[in-house]
Amino acid sequence: MRAVVCRGIEEIAVEEVTLDPPKAGEVKVRMVATGVCHSDLSIINGGFPVAMPIVLGHEGAGVVEEVGEGVTHLQAGDHVVMSFVPACGECSHCHNHRPSLCDTGLRMGKMLDGTTRVHAGDEDIDVMQYLGCMAEYAVIPQASAIKIDKSIPLDKAALVGCGVMTGVGAAINTAKIVPGSSVAVFGCGGVGLSVIQGARLAGAEKIIAVDLSESKLEMAKKFGATHGVCSASDDPVATIQALTGGGADYAFEAVGISKLMEQANACVRRGGMAVIVGVGSLTENVSLNALMLSMGAKTLKGCFYGDANPPVDFPRLINLYTAGKLNLDDMVTKRYTIDEAPQAFEDMKSGVNARGVITFQ
């Protein structure tokens, strides 16, 4: 099969590789669509330090082709969306109803048994987050395969596996936005637009989008933003405070830039909440005023994977899509073939897409 393999910093290529059949507790999926996510780019540029070579891709959907021993809830022909955290059900996070924080999510590269299914000749190749779904096929843990109705277009459903779940979940699961609230969202890429949709679904009154791009701000209004602030020309903190009469109730940073994290915290009112969704660099720190940490009485909260419980949340998001309440159609702004994967990442760097999606025949 063909797969997008990263062999070093800024070294990606589409390679011919082989794939072992699924072992016990695993399924083989024929990929239909894979979202191009910033986390993939973070591996390419070294933001995420991982062992290489590695097959990229962690936001995908496809059709089950084969099941391993002991798999009972899936069969060949099932349509699935992939979760990049295969919750074990046994660790303290799983027992405390936080499956998105399962200890398995901190491990990268191998399958649950510590081995790999992808090879290039005699060379073992790791996969991103137990999936490596930027490939024509993927063998994944059964816990990562969430079955959906076959009527759902898989190029849209794929986005639920990461970006949409992360953004909508940040608004609804993590922040628990109260109806009538004011919300600011820094960054209008796929995750930021999903936060905006989550805020709209939660009943926020003012949803203020912040981005460097005027075109992204216009796009944000399609998904529910009521105001736009171009940070290339305006001070976002002062503007948000003026629009909200002193500060937003909630602010979300969806890019992973420390300066924006500081602005998100600064723009919320006393007692408000700033939620950090974007994944920053391991080498950067965020500066906070020591006095205002207490005096501001704010909540600064990290959000991983939208506090997702995939078997519950994925179907809910799909149902919102079929009901016309969650816009996935307009999230997909460009499709690519697997051979165009390098261009897809260049387009991501340029910020031209809400979400680029690689589709497979």
MOQUIMO-V851843 format. One record per pair of residues at least 6 apart in sequence whose C-alpha atoms are under 7 Angstrom apart, sorted by sequence separation. I is the first residue (numbers start at 1). GAP is how many residues later the second one is. D is the distance in Angstrom with one decimal. If there is no record, write none. Layout:
I | GAP | D
I | GAP | D
This chain:
6 | 6 | 4.3
22 | 6 | 5.9
42 | 6 | 5.4
43 | 6 | 6.8
89 | 6 | 6.7
93 | 6 | 6.1
110 | 6 | 5.2
118 | 6 | 6.2
119 | 6 | 5.3
132 | 6 | 6.5
171 | 6 | 6.0
186 | 6 | 7.0
211 | 6 | 6.5
241 | 6 | 4.2
268 | 6 | 6.9
320 | 6 | 5.3
321 | 6 | 6.3
5 | 7 | 5.6
6 | 7 | 6.7
87 | 7 | 7.0
118 | 7 | 5.3
131 | 7 | 6.4
185 | 7 | 6.5
229 | 7 | 6.3
240 | 7 | 6.4
241 | 7 | 6.7
253 | 7 | 6.4
321 | 7 | 6.8
4 | 8 | 6.8
5 | 8 | 5.6
67 | 8 | 6.4
93 | 8 | 5.9
94 | 8 | 5.9
116 | 8 | 6.6
118 | 8 | 6.9
131 | 8 | 7.0
209 | 8 | 6.4
240 | 8 | 6.8
253 | 8 | 5.7
336 | 8 | 6.9
4 | 9 | 5.7
5 | 9 | 6.2
67 | 9 | 7.0
93 | 9 | 5.5
116 | 9 | 6.7
131 | 9 | 5.5
265 | 9 | 5.2
4 | 10 | 4.5
5 | 10 | 6.6
66 | 10 | 5.5
116 | 10 | 6.1
130 | 10 | 6.0
264 | 10 | 6.0
3 | 11 | 5.4
4 | 11 | 6.4
64 | 11 | 6.7
65 | 11 | 4.7
91 | 11 | 6.6
185 | 11 | 7.0
196 | 11 | 6.9
209 | 11 | 6.7
217 | 11 | 5.6
253 | 11 | 6.2
2 | 12 | 6.4
3 | 12 | 5.5
64 | 12 | 4.9
65 | 12 | 6.3
87 | 12 | 5.5
91 | 12 | 6.7
252 | 12 | 6.3
344 | 12 | 6.6
2 | 13 | 5.5
3 | 13 | 6.6
64 | 13 | 5.3
251 | 13 | 5.4
2 | 14 | 4.7
3 | 14 | 6.9
63 | 14 | 5.8
64 | 14 | 5.3
88 | 14 | 6.8
1 | 15 | 5.6
2 | 15 | 6.1
63 | 15 | 5.7
64 | 15 | 6.4
85 | 15 | 6.3
87 | 15 | 5.5
261 | 15 | 6.6
1 | 16 | 5.6
40 | 16 | 6.2
63 | 16 | 4.6
88 | 16 | 7.0
110 | 16 | 5.7
209 | 16 | 6.0
214 | 16 | 6.4
1 | 17 | 6.1
40 | 17 | 6.4
62 | 17 | 5.8
63 | 17 | 6.2
87 | 17 | 6.7
109 | 17 | 4.5
110 | 17 | 6.5
208 | 17 | 5.8
213 | 17 | 6.6
251 | 17 | 6.3
62 | 18 | 5.7
86 | 18 | 6.7
109 | 18 | 4.8
207 | 18 | 4.8
208 | 18 | 6.1
209 | 18 | 6.2
210 | 18 | 5.9
211 | 18 | 6.6
212 | 18 | 5.3
250 | 18 | 6.1
61 | 19 | 5.6
62 | 19 | 6.8
85 | 19 | 6.6
109 | 19 | 5.6
111 | 19 | 5.5
207 | 19 | 5.2
208 | 19 | 4.7
209 | 19 | 4.7
210 | 19 | 4.8
211 | 19 | 5.4
212 | 19 | 5.1
248 | 19 | 6.3
249 | 19 | 5.8
334 | 19 | 6.8
61 | 20 | 4.4
85 | 20 | 5.0
108 | 20 | 6.3
109 | 20 | 6.3
110 | 20 | 6.4
206 | 20 | 5.9
207 | 20 | 6.3
208 | 20 | 5.6
209 | 20 | 6.1
210 | 20 | 6.0
211 | 20 | 5.8
212 | 20 | 5.1
247 | 20 | 5.4
248 | 20 | 4.4
249 | 20 | 6.1
333 | 20 | 5.6
338 | 20 | 6.0
60 | 21 | 6.1
61 | 21 | 5.9
108 | 21 | 5.4
109 | 21 | 6.6
183 | 21 | 6.9
188 | 21 | 7.0
210 | 21 | 6.4
247 | 21 | 4.5
248 | 21 | 5.6
333 | 21 | 5.9
335 | 21 | 5.8
336 | 21 | 6.1
337 | 21 | 5.5
60 | 22 | 5.6
177 | 22 | 6.8
182 | 22 | 6.0
247 | 22 | 4.0
250 | 22 | 5.9
251 | 22 | 6.4
252 | 22 | 5.8
253 | 22 | 6.5
254 | 22 | 6.9
256 | 22 | 3.8
258 | 22 | 6.9
332 | 22 | 6.5
333 | 22 | 5.8
334 | 22 | 5.0
335 | 22 | 4.9
336 | 22 | 4.6
337 | 22 | 5.8
34 | 23 | 6.8
59 | 23 | 6.6
179 | 23 | 5.9
180 | 23 | 6.0
181 | 23 | 4.7
182 | 23 | 5.8
183 | 23 | 6.0
184 | 23 | 5.8
185 | 23 | 6.1
186 | 23 | 6.3
187 | 23 | 5.8
188 | 23 | 6.1
246 | 23 | 6.0
249 | 23 | 4.8
250 | 23 | 4.9
251 | 23 | 4.7
252 | 23 | 4.8
253 | 23 | 5.0
254 | 23 | 5.0
255 | 23 | 4.5
256 | 23 | 4.4
257 | 23 | 5.7
331 | 23 | 5.6
332 | 23 | 5.1
333 | 23 | 6.1
334 | 23 | 6.4
335 | 23 | 5.7
336 | 23 | 6.2
337 | 23 | 6.6
35 | 24 | 5.3
167 | 24 | 4.9
171 | 24 | 5.8
178 | 24 | 6.7
179 | 24 | 4.3
180 | 24 | 4.7
181 | 24 | 5.5
182 | 24 | 4.6
183 | 24 | 4.8
184 | 24 | 4.6
185 | 24 | 5.0
186 | 24 | 4.7
187 | 24 | 5.2
200 | 24 | 5.8
249 | 24 | 6.4
250 | 24 | 5.7
251 | 24 | 6.1
252 | 24 | 5.9
253 | 24 | 5.6
254 | 24 | 4.2
255 | 24 | 7.0
256 | 24 | 4.0
262 | 24 | 6.6
331 | 24 | 5.8
332 | 24 | 6.0
335 | 24 | 6.6
34 | 25 | 5.6
35 | 25 | 6.2
166 | 25 | 6.6
167 | 25 | 6.3
170 | 25 | 6.5
177 | 25 | 6.0
179 | 25 | 5.1
180 | 25 | 4.6
181 | 25 | 6.7
182 | 25 | 6.1
183 | 25 | 6.0
184 | 25 | 6.0
185 | 25 | 5.9
186 | 25 | 6.3
252 | 25 | 6.7
253 | 25 | 5.9
262 | 25 | 6.8
271 | 25 | 6.3
273 | 25 | 5.7
274 | 25 | 6.2
275 | 25 | 6.0
276 | 25 | 6.1
277 | 25 | 6.4
332 | 25 | 6.7
34 | 26 | 4.2
58 | 26 | 5.9
168 | 26 | 5.2
172 | 26 | 6.2
178 | 26 | 6.9
197 | 26 | 5.8
237 | 26 | 6.2
241 | 26 | 6.2
258 | 26 | 6.9
270 | 26 | 4.7
271 | 26 | 4.8
272 | 26 | 5.1
273 | 26 | 4.6
274 | 26 | 4.9
275 | 26 | 4.8
276 | 26 | 4.8
277 | 26 | 5.1
33 | 27 | 5.7
34 | 27 | 6.6
163 | 27 | 6.0
164 | 27 | 6.2
167 | 27 | 4.5
168 | 27 | 4.9
171 | 27 | 5.2
193 | 27 | 6.2
196 | 27 | 6.6
197 | 27 | 6.0
240 | 27 | 6.4
258 | 27 | 6.6
270 | 27 | 5.8
271 | 27 | 4.4
272 | 27 | 6.3
273 | 27 | 5.9
274 | 27 | 6.2
275 | 27 | 5.7
276 | 27 | 5.9
277 | 27 | 6.7
33 | 28 | 5.6
163 | 28 | 4.9
167 | 28 | 4.1
171 | 28 | 5.7
188 | 28 | 6.0
196 | 28 | 6.1
258 | 28 | 5.5
270 | 28 | 5.8
271 | 28 | 7.0
275 | 28 | 6.5
32 | 29 | 6.0
33 | 29 | 6.7
168 | 29 | 6.4
196 | 29 | 6.3
237 | 29 | 6.6
31 | 30 | 6.2
32 | 30 | 4.7
164 | 30 | 5.2
168 | 30 | 4.2
172 | 30 | 6.6
193 | 30 | 6.6
237 | 30 | 4.8
31 | 31 | 4.3
167 | 31 | 6.9
30 | 32 | 5.5
31 | 32 | 6.6
188 | 32 | 6.5
11 | 33 | 6.9
29 | 33 | 6.0
30 | 33 | 5.2
10 | 34 | 5.1
29 | 34 | 5.4
30 | 34 | 6.2
9 | 35 | 5.4
10 | 35 | 5.6
29 | 35 | 4.4
30 | 35 | 6.3
9 | 36 | 5.3
28 | 36 | 5.9
29 | 36 | 5.5
9 | 37 | 5.8
27 | 37 | 6.8
28 | 37 | 5.6
6 | 38 | 6.5
28 | 38 | 5.1
27 | 39 | 5.8
28 | 39 | 6.3
27 | 40 | 4.4
26 | 41 | 6.2
27 | 41 | 5.8
26 | 42 | 5.2
25 | 43 | 5.7
8 | 44 | 6.6
24 | 44 | 4.8
25 | 44 | 6.1
7 | 45 | 5.4
22 | 45 | 6.5
23 | 45 | 5.1
24 | 45 | 4.4
25 | 45 | 5.6
84 | 45 | 5.4
6 | 46 | 6.8
7 | 46 | 4.3
22 | 46 | 5.1
23 | 46 | 6.6
24 | 46 | 5.9
25 | 46 | 5.4
84 | 46 | 6.6
6 | 47 | 5.5
7 | 47 | 6.7
84 | 47 | 6.7
5 | 48 | 6.5
6 | 48 | 5.4
5 | 49 | 5.5
6 | 49 | 6.4
5 | 50 | 4.5
6 | 50 | 6.9
4 | 51 | 5.7
5 | 51 | 6.1
3 | 52 | 6.5
4 | 52 | 6.0
86 | 55 | 6.8
87 | 56 | 6.6
86 | 57 | 4.9
86 | 58 | 4.8
85 | 59 | 6.7
84 | 60 | 6.3
83 | 61 | 4.6
82 | 62 | 5.3
83 | 62 | 6.5
182 | 62 | 6.9
192 | 62 | 5.3
82 | 63 | 4.9
191 | 63 | 6.2
81 | 64 | 5.9
82 | 64 | 6.1
184 | 64 | 6.5
80 | 65 | 5.6
81 | 65 | 5.2
183 | 65 | 5.6
80 | 66 | 5.1
81 | 66 | 6.5
182 | 66 | 5.2
183 | 66 | 6.0
184 | 66 | 6.3
185 | 66 | 5.7
186 | 66 | 6.0
187 | 66 | 6.7
80 | 67 | 4.4
182 | 67 | 5.2
183 | 67 | 4.8
184 | 67 | 4.5
185 | 67 | 4.8
186 | 67 | 4.8
187 | 67 | 5.4
79 | 68 | 5.8
80 | 68 | 5.6
181 | 68 | 6.1
182 | 68 | 6.5
183 | 68 | 5.6
184 | 68 | 6.3
185 | 68 | 6.2
186 | 68 | 5.9
187 | 68 | 5.6
78 | 69 | 6.6
79 | 69 | 5.7
58 | 70 | 6.3
79 | 70 | 6.8
54 | 71 | 5.6
55 | 71 | 6.2
56 | 71 | 6.5
57 | 71 | 6.1
58 | 71 | 6.4
71 | 71 | 7.0
79 | 71 | 5.8
53 | 72 | 5.6
54 | 72 | 4.5
55 | 72 | 4.6
56 | 72 | 5.4
53 | 73 | 6.3
54 | 73 | 5.1
55 | 73 | 6.0
58 | 73 | 5.8
60 | 73 | 6.2
52 | 74 | 6.9
54 | 74 | 6.6
57 | 74 | 6.8
58 | 74 | 6.1
186 | 74 | 6.9
57 | 75 | 4.8
58 | 75 | 5.9
56 | 76 | 5.0
57 | 76 | 4.6
81 | 76 | 6.6
55 | 77 | 4.9
56 | 77 | 6.7
57 | 77 | 4.3
81 | 77 | 5.9
56 | 78 | 5.5
83 | 78 | 5.5
55 | 79 | 6.9
82 | 79 | 5.5
81 | 80 | 6.0
62 | 92 | 6.7
61 | 93 | 5.8
61 | 96 | 6.6
20 | 97 | 4.9
61 | 97 | 4.6
19 | 98 | 5.6
20 | 98 | 6.5
60 | 98 | 4.5
19 | 99 | 4.7
34 | 99 | 6.6
59 | 99 | 6.0
18 | 100 | 5.7
19 | 100 | 6.5
34 | 100 | 6.0
59 | 100 | 6.3
17 | 101 | 6.7
18 | 101 | 5.2
60 | 101 | 6.2
17 | 102 | 5.7
18 | 102 | 6.3
31 | 102 | 7.0
59 | 102 | 5.0
17 | 103 | 4.9
59 | 103 | 5.3
31 | 104 | 7.0
31 | 105 | 5.4
30 | 106 | 6.3
31 | 106 | 5.3
30 | 107 | 4.6
29 | 108 | 5.6
30 | 108 | 6.7
29 | 109 | 5.3
28 | 110 | 5.7
29 | 110 | 6.2
28 | 111 | 4.3
27 | 112 | 5.5
28 | 112 | 6.5
26 | 113 | 6.6
27 | 113 | 5.6
26 | 114 | 5.5
27 | 114 | 6.4
26 | 115 | 4.4
27 | 115 | 5.9
25 | 116 | 6.1
26 | 116 | 5.0
22 | 117 | 5.9
25 | 117 | 5.7
33 | 121 | 6.4
32 | 122 | 6.6
33 | 122 | 5.0
32 | 123 | 6.9
35 | 123 | 6.5
34 | 124 | 6.2
35 | 124 | 6.1
33 | 125 | 6.2
174 | 129 | 6.6
197 | 129 | 7.0
4 | 130 | 5.8
3 | 131 | 6.0
4 | 131 | 6.2
3 | 132 | 4.0
174 | 132 | 6.4
2 | 133 | 5.8
3 | 133 | 6.5
170 | 133 | 6.3
173 | 133 | 6.5
174 | 133 | 6.1
2 | 134 | 5.9
173 | 134 | 6.0
1 | 135 | 6.0
170 | 136 | 4.4
169 | 137 | 3.9
170 | 137 | 7.0
168 | 138 | 6.9
169 | 138 | 6.2
166 | 139 | 4.5
167 | 139 | 6.2
169 | 139 | 6.5
165 | 140 | 6.7
166 | 140 | 4.0
165 | 141 | 5.9
190 | 141 | 7.0
162 | 143 | 7.0
165 | 143 | 7.0
160 | 154 | 6.6
190 | 164 | 5.0
146 | 165 | 6.1
189 | 165 | 5.2
190 | 165 | 5.5
148 | 167 | 6.8
156 | 172 | 5.8
156 | 173 | 6.4
100 | 205 | 6.3
100 | 207 | 5.6
100 | 208 | 5.3
98 | 209 | 6.9
100 | 209 | 6.4
99 | 210 | 5.9
136 | 224 | 6.7
83 | 227 | 6.7
47 | 234 | 5.7
41 | 304 | 6.9
36 | 319 | 6.8
35 | 320 | 6.9
36 | 320 | 5.5
35 | 321 | 6.1
36 | 321 | 5.7
35 | 322 | 4.4
34 | 323 | 5.6
35 | 323 | 6.2
33 | 324 | 6.5
34 | 324 | 5.1
14 | 325 | 6.4
33 | 325 | 5.6
34 | 325 | 6.5
33 | 326 | 4.4
32 | 327 | 5.7
33 | 327 | 6.2
32 | 328 | 5.0
31 | 329 | 6.6
32 | 329 | 6.9
